Amino acid sequence: KLSKVMQGCGQIFSSSAGVMANYEMSSVTERFGFFLSHNWSVPRWKKTIAICFHFNFDAAIVFALAMMVVAAVLNFAGFLPLVEEEGEPAFGIACRLVCVPSFLLAFFFGRETQHCFRQSGPAVFLDKTCIFQEDGELKQRGIEKLGAFLLYSKQMLVLYTDVYLTKLWTCYEVASFLALHPMEKMKVIRMKVPLLYLAGLVVFFVATILGAVIQYISGKDLALFIFLAFSYPWIFCLR
């Protein structure tokens, strides 16, 4: 299940070596919701972010909006402090403070929280957990049945990097899946997209907080200027 795969922020993606404990994470199912296609040479943190981006993004947006509504209600009710300026109406900054942190909390740990409430999410195929790794004969039998795993997977999630199509194994997975399913069932995530999004989100949060502080001290709203000043170096580094 997805919640087990994402335990410890995707700790299972640390290495390709599988042990009995990994295989015991799997369970019998008639169909997989997703077939995870990836390269083990790609760092764990990149794959974790990409999977969170696909499965947790919508829930993280909803959770962040809910926390902002709670913060706004508490501001309106007078339970949170307001910033007062001479000649200007008082305003609160609680919504600015909770928006991005609450989004990131749900983004990275939403599936682990789901596991705590015994909601495991969709069944996913991951070679390390679904194919027994410690017995050579059983491992070979599992590899030979890879076509059946693909056939009984509703969708394929491709974690795409520059090395993806240079590896014969992942090319085989893609070709086999497309021979069995329509292309609409294949979801491709370019690794750079979630990284750029999160970088922009962090830059926006920092600019918002600094803008609020400067506005409180000097009375000038410089949030947009700060955001632009911070964003260019971040984007350049991620190119």
N, C-alpha and C positions, 0 to 999 in steps of 0.2 A: 504494500500500500504506500501511497505517496507520503503520508505522515511519517512512516518509518524511514523512508529514504531520506527525508529532510531532517531527521534528528541530528542535533549537534551542528546545525547549519551545514548539512550535507557532508558530514564527516566521512561517510562511506565512499566519497569520491577522492579521498586522500591518496589512495593507491589502487592498482588493479588487482593486487593479491587478495584472494578470497579465502575465508575460513568458514568453519562450520556455523559459527554464529551468524554470519551473513546469509548463508543458505536458509537458516531457520527463520529468517525474517520473511521468507516467502510463504505463500499459502495457496491452496488449490482454488482455482477460479475458472469459470467457463470462458471468459473473455477478459482481455486487458483493455483498460480505457486508453492507455498510451504506451507506445513503445519508445523508450528513451534511446536515441541514437547519438553517440558522442565519441570523442577520442580521449583515451586515458592520458595522453600527453598534455592535454589542456589543464591548467591549474584548477584545483578544486573550487577556489573562490569565484572564478569566472562562471563555472557551471552552476554553482549555487545561486548566484545572482540571476542568471538567465532563467533558471527554473522558477525562482521566486517571481520573476517578472511575468512569466506566463501564467502561473497558477494563483499568485497572491495579489496581483496588481489591483483588480477590481475591489476585492475585500479591503485592501489597505486604503483605497480612496474612500470607501464607505465609512470605515472606522475613523479616519482622519476628519471627515465631515461631521461625524457624530460627536467627536471630542471637541470640535470647534463650536458646535451648537451648545454643548454643555458649558464650555467656557464662556460663551456669550450670555447664556442664561445666568450664570453665576456673577458675571459682571453686572448685568442688569439688576440683579437682586441685591447687589451691594456686598457680596461675599468676597470679592476680589478687589484689590486696590486699583484706582484709576489715576491716570496721569493728568494733571491739571496745569494748564498754561494760562497766563494772564490774557484776558480778552478772548479766549478760545474755549469751546465746550470740552469737558473732560472726556478722555477716551481711554480705552483699555488696550492692553497689549497681550492679553492671555491667549487670544486666538492665534496670534503670530507665534507665540512660544510653543503651543501644543500641536500645531498643524503638521509640521515636518517630522518631529520626533514620533508622534503617534502613527504617522504613515510608515515610517521606517520600522517601527516596532511590529506592526501588523505585516509589513512586507517580508521581513526576515523570519519572524517567529509565529506567523499565523498558523502554519501547518503543525508546528509542534504544540501549540495551544490546542488545536483541534484534536490532537492525539490524546491530550490530557482528559478531554471530554468524551473519549472513546469514539470519536468520529475520524475514520481513517482516510477519507478521501478516495479518489479513483485508484483502481488497481493499475500499476505500471510495471512494465517489463524492464528490468535492469540485469544485464548479463551476470554481474557479480553475485546477485542474490537468487536469480532464477535458474542458473546453471551451476551444478555442484562443481567446485573448483579443486577439491583436495583429492579426488579419485580420478585418475586419468581416463579410465574407461567410461565412467559416468559423464565426465566432462565432454568427451568426444560424442557420446550419444546425445547430449544436450545440444551441442553445436550442430549436429546433423539434423536436429528437429527445429532449427532456427526458422525455417520456412513456415512451419506450423505456428510458431509464436507470432510471426508476422501476419499470418492469415487471420488469427484470432485476436488481433489488436485492432481496435476501432480507429485509432489515429496514431500517427508517428510524430514525435517531437524531435526535431533536428537541432542540436546545439552547434551551430555552424561557425567555424573559424577558417582561416586560410589553409589549414592542414587537412580539413575534413575530406575534401575530394582527392587528396593525394594518398589516402589510405585505402587499400583494396577492400578491407572489411566493411567500412562504412559505405563505400560505393555499392557493395553487394547488398547491404541492407536497404539502401534507397531504391536500387533497381528492383529488388524483390518486392518491396512494399508497393511500388508503383505498378508492378505487374499484377498485383492482387487487389489494389484499391484505387479509387479515383484520386487525382492529384489534390482535390480539396481536403482530403483527409490528412494531408501532410502539412504540419506547421513548422516553419523554419524561423529560428531566432538567431539573428546575427549578434555575436557576443558584444560588439561595440555599442549597440543600441541601448541595452539596459545600463551599461557603464556611463554613457553620455547622459542618459536621463538622470541617473542618481547624482552624477557630478553637478549637473545643472540645478538639481533640487537642493543640494547642499549649499551651492553658491547662492541660490535665491534665499535660503534660510539665513545664511550669514549676513547677506546684504540687508535683509529685512530687519534683523536684530540690530545691526550697526546703525541702520537708518533710523530706527526708533530711538536708539540712545542719542544719536546726534540731534534728532528732532527735539528730544526732551532738553538737551543741554543748550543748543543754539537756536532752536525754533525754526530750523531750516530742514526741509524734507529732502535728503540726498540719497534715498534708497535706490532709485534708478541708476544714479551715477555710480554708486558703490557696486551694484550688480554688474554693470558693464565693465567696470574696472577689474572685478574678480573673474568674470566669465572667460575672457580671452585667454589668459594663461592656462586655465583648466582645459578648455577645448583644444588648445595647441598641444598640451601634454598627452591627450588621449587620441590624437590623430594617428 
